[in-house]
Amino acid sequence: MNQTETFQMAGIRCERCVGRLAGALRDHDGLEFANANLMGEVVLSWDEDKTSRDALLAEMARVGFHPQGPIAPS
Protein backbone atom coordinates (compact mmCIF):
# COMPACT_ATOMS: atom_id res chain seq x y z
CA MET A 1 0.00 0.00 0.00
CA ASN A 2 1.31 3.44 -0.92
CA GLN A 3 1.34 6.38 1.45
CA THR A 4 1.79 10.01 0.35
CA GLU A 5 2.56 12.96 2.62
CA THR A 6 3.65 16.56 2.28
CA PHE A 7 6.35 17.65 4.72
CA GLN A 8 7.34 21.24 5.54
CA MET A 9 11.11 20.98 6.00
CA ALA A 10 13.53 23.48 7.52
CA GLY A 11 16.81 24.20 5.78
CA ILE A 12 15.86 24.00 2.10
CA ARG A 13 17.06 27.35 0.76
CA CYS A 14 18.56 26.74 -2.69
CA GLU A 15 18.81 24.33 -5.61
CA ARG A 16 21.89 22.76 -4.02
CA CYS A 17 19.79 21.91 -0.93
CA VAL A 18 17.17 20.29 -3.14
CA GLY A 19 19.93 18.34 -4.87
CA ARG A 20 21.41 17.18 -1.56
CA LEU A 21 18.00 15.99 -0.42
CA ALA A 22 17.38 14.22 -3.74
CA GLY A 23 20.77 12.50 -3.49
CA ALA A 24 20.00 11.23 0.00
CA LEU A 25 16.64 9.79 -1.04
CA ARG A 26 17.53 8.60 -4.56
CA ASP A 27 18.26 4.97 -3.69
CA HIS A 28 15.92 4.64 -0.71
CA ASP A 29 14.17 1.29 -1.19
CA GLY A 30 10.40 1.72 -1.32
CA LEU A 31 10.35 5.42 -2.20
CA GLU A 32 8.05 5.78 -5.20
CA PHE A 33 8.06 9.57 -5.70
CA ALA A 34 9.80 12.62 -4.24
CA ASN A 35 9.44 16.30 -5.06
CA ALA A 36 10.90 19.28 -3.19
CA ASN A 37 10.68 23.00 -3.78
CA LEU A 38 12.52 26.07 -2.51
CA MET A 39 9.67 26.87 -0.10
CA GLY A 40 10.64 23.76 1.89
CA GLU A 41 7.71 21.61 0.82
CA VAL A 42 8.64 17.99 0.22
CA VAL A 43 6.10 15.53 -1.18
CA LEU A 44 6.97 11.87 -0.71
CA SER A 45 5.12 8.75 -1.78
CA TRP A 46 6.33 5.37 -0.58
CA ASP A 47 5.44 1.70 -0.39
CA GLU A 48 4.63 0.96 3.26
CA ASP A 49 5.68 -2.67 2.77
CA LYS A 50 9.26 -1.57 1.96
CA THR A 51 9.89 1.57 4.02
CA SER A 52 8.28 3.86 6.57
CA ARG A 53 7.62 7.51 7.25
CA ASP A 54 10.12 7.38 10.14
CA ALA A 55 12.83 5.88 7.92
CA LEU A 56 12.34 8.63 5.33
CA LEU A 57 12.39 11.37 7.99
CA ALA A 58 15.58 9.85 9.43
CA GLU A 59 17.23 9.87 6.00
CA MET A 60 16.30 13.53 5.48
CA ALA A 61 17.60 14.39 8.98
CA ARG A 62 20.88 12.62 8.18
CA VAL A 63 21.59 15.25 5.52
CA GLY A 64 20.40 18.17 7.67
CA PHE A 65 16.70 18.63 6.93
CA HIS A 66 14.09 18.46 9.70
CA PRO A 67 10.29 18.83 9.79
CA GLN A 68 9.10 22.32 10.60
CA GLY A 69 5.58 22.73 11.92
CA PRO A 70 2.75 20.32 11.17
CA ILE A 71 3.17 17.57 8.64
CA ALA A 72 0.14 17.23 6.37
CA PRO A 73 -1.07 13.91 4.97
CA SER A 74 -1.85 14.18 1.26
N, C-alpha and C positions, 0 to 999 in steps of 0.2 A: 504494500500500500504506500502510495506517495503522500508526502506531507509538504506543504508550501507555507513559508512564513516570510514576512518582511521584517527586517531588523534595522533599527536606527543605531548606527555604529559611530563611536567617537574616534577621531584620528584620521579620517579619510579627508584629505585636503587637496590632493592633486592627482594627476594621471599616474604618477609613479606609485602613489598609495594604492590606487585601484589595481595596478599591475602587480604589486607585492601581494595583495589579497588574492588576486586571481592565481598567482603562482603557488600560494600556499594551499589553495583548494583544488587546483587543477587535477591532481591524481587521487583525490579523496574518494575511496570506494563507496559507491551508493549515491553520490551527488549527481543528480540528473540535470540541474540547471542552476546557474548563478549569474546574477547581474548586480553591479554596484554603480552608484553615481557619485558625483562630487558633493552632493548634499548629505552623504553618509547613509543613504538608504541601500540596503543589501537585500535582494530577494533570492532566497534559496529554495530549491525543491529537491527532495531526497527520498530514497527508498528506505522506509523504516525497517525493512528486513536486513539491510546492509549497514546502516549507520544511524546515528541519532542526532537530535538537536544539540544535546550536550557535547557530543564529539565535534560537531561543526563549530560550535561556539569556542571550544577549547583550541581548535586549529586556528581560528581567527585571533584568539587571544595570544597564541604563540608568536604571531607576527606583529603584535601590538595594537590590535583593534578590539574594543570592548563595547558591549551594548550600552546605549545611553537612553535612559527613559524607558517607557513601555515598549514591549515587543508585540507587534500586531500579527495575529494569524491572518493568512490570506485566504 
